[in-house]
Amino acid sequence: MRERSRVLALALAVGLTACADEVQFGDPPSVPVDPEAVDAVSAAYTDCLRREADRVDDRKLSPIGLALKVIPACEKQFSALEAVAASGNDRFGRHAVRNSLEMDKEELATHVVLQQRLSHTLPP
């Protein structure tokens, strides 16, 4: 009986050793984020916010009110920005990046709207 237990333990050890490099614990290693890709999707999102602000702005809304109107129109570009910015991180890092972008979304949109309004009111 004891000999049989040893054989089974040895077989189990050999089997685990054979597949040890195939088993991954946790997240796979992450690839660094390409800064040019982040810049490109960020510029696309900002351009969308500017276009929508020009289209929707009736000069009666406050900047935050206008920002809240243009944010949904640019959701596709924002999702692309989230995906690219979070791509080089592990699972927890991706969540942290997405949460941070979500928290700053209204502030960024308001900033873009204010810049767009200023560009129309100031002489070139």
C-alpha positions as CSV (number, residue, x, y, z in Angstrom):
1,M,0.0,0.0,0.0
2,R,2.8,2.4,0.9
3,E,4.6,1.6,-2.4
4,R,1.4,2.3,-4.3
5,S,1.1,5.7,-2.6
6,R,4.7,6.6,-3.5
7,V,4.1,5.7,-7.1
8,L,0.9,7.8,-7.2
9,A,2.7,10.7,-5.6
10,L,5.6,10.5,-8.0
11,A,3.3,10.2,-11.0
12,L,1.4,13.3,-9.7
13,A,4.6,15.2,-9.2
14,V,5.9,14.3,-12.7
15,G,2.5,15.3,-14.2
16,L,2.4,18.7,-12.5
17,T,6.0,19.4,-13.4
18,A,5.3,18.6,-17.1
19,C,2.4,21.1,-17.3
20,A,3.8,23.7,-14.9
21,D,4.8,26.0,-17.7
22,E,1.4,25.7,-19.3
23,V,-0.5,26.9,-16.2
24,Q,-0.6,30.6,-15.6
25,F,-1.7,32.0,-12.3
26,G,-3.2,35.5,-12.3
27,D,-3.2,37.8,-15.3
28,P,-0.9,37.3,-18.3
29,P,2.0,39.7,-18.6
30,S,0.9,43.0,-20.0
31,V,2.3,44.8,-23.0
32,P,3.2,48.5,-22.7
33,V,0.7,51.0,-24.0
34,D,1.7,52.7,-27.2
35,P,1.7,56.5,-26.4
36,E,1.0,57.3,-30.1
37,A,-2.2,55.2,-30.0
38,V,-3.3,56.9,-26.8
39,D,-2.7,60.3,-28.4
40,A,-4.6,59.3,-31.5
41,V,-7.7,58.1,-29.7
42,S,-7.5,61.0,-27.3
43,A,-7.4,63.5,-30.2
44,A,-10.4,61.7,-31.8
45,Y,-12.4,62.1,-28.6
46,T,-11.5,65.7,-28.2
47,D,-12.3,66.4,-31.8
48,C,-15.7,64.8,-31.4
49,L,-16.4,66.9,-28.3
50,R,-15.5,70.1,-30.2
51,R,-17.6,69.2,-33.3
52,E,-20.6,68.4,-31.1
53,A,-20.1,71.5,-29.0
54,D,-20.1,73.6,-32.2
55,R,-23.3,71.8,-33.4
56,V,-25.3,72.0,-30.2
57,D,-24.1,75.2,-28.6
58,D,-26.9,77.9,-28.5
59,R,-24.9,80.1,-26.0
60,K,-27.8,79.7,-23.5
61,L,-26.4,76.6,-21.7
62,S,-23.8,76.8,-19.0
63,P,-20.5,75.1,-20.0
64,I,-21.2,72.1,-17.8
65,G,-24.7,71.8,-19.3
66,L,-23.3,71.9,-22.8
67,A,-20.7,69.3,-21.8
68,L,-23.4,67.0,-20.5
69,K,-25.2,67.3,-23.8
70,V,-22.1,66.5,-25.9
71,I,-20.7,63.6,-23.8
72,P,-23.3,61.0,-25.0
73,A,-22.6,61.8,-28.7
74,C,-19.0,61.0,-28.3
75,E,-19.4,57.8,-26.3
76,K,-17.9,55.6,-29.1
77,Q,-14.7,57.7,-29.1
78,F,-14.6,57.6,-25.3
79,S,-14.9,53.8,-25.2
80,A,-12.0,53.6,-27.7
81,L,-9.9,55.9,-25.4
82,E,-10.7,53.7,-22.4
83,A,-9.8,50.5,-24.2
84,V,-6.4,51.8,-25.5
85,A,-5.4,53.6,-22.3
86,A,-6.2,50.5,-20.2
87,S,-4.8,47.9,-22.6
88,G,-1.3,47.7,-21.1
89,N,-2.4,46.9,-17.6
90,D,-3.5,43.9,-15.6
91,R,-7.1,43.4,-14.6
92,F,-6.9,45.8,-11.6
93,G,-5.0,48.4,-13.6
94,R,-7.6,48.3,-16.3
95,H,-10.3,49.0,-13.8
96,A,-8.3,51.8,-12.2
97,V,-7.7,53.5,-15.6
98,R,-11.4,53.2,-16.6
99,N,-12.6,54.5,-13.2
100,S,-10.2,57.4,-13.5
101,L,-11.3,58.3,-17.0
102,E,-15.0,58.0,-16.0
103,M,-14.4,60.4,-13.1
104,D,-12.6,62.9,-15.2
105,K,-15.0,62.7,-18.2
106,E,-17.2,65.7,-17.3
107,E,-14.3,67.9,-16.4
108,L,-12.5,67.2,-19.6
109,A,-15.6,67.8,-21.7
110,T,-16.3,71.0,-19.9
111,H,-12.7,72.1,-20.5
112,V,-13.0,71.4,-24.2
113,V,-16.4,73.2,-24.4
114,L,-14.9,76.3,-22.7
115,Q,-12.0,76.3,-25.1
116,Q,-14.3,75.9,-28.1
117,R,-16.4,78.9,-26.9
118,L,-13.3,81.0,-26.3
119,S,-12.0,80.2,-29.8
120,H,-15.2,81.6,-31.3
121,T,-15.4,84.7,-29.1
122,L,-11.7,85.8,-29.3
123,P,-10.4,87.3,-32.5
124,P,-7.8,85.2,-34.3
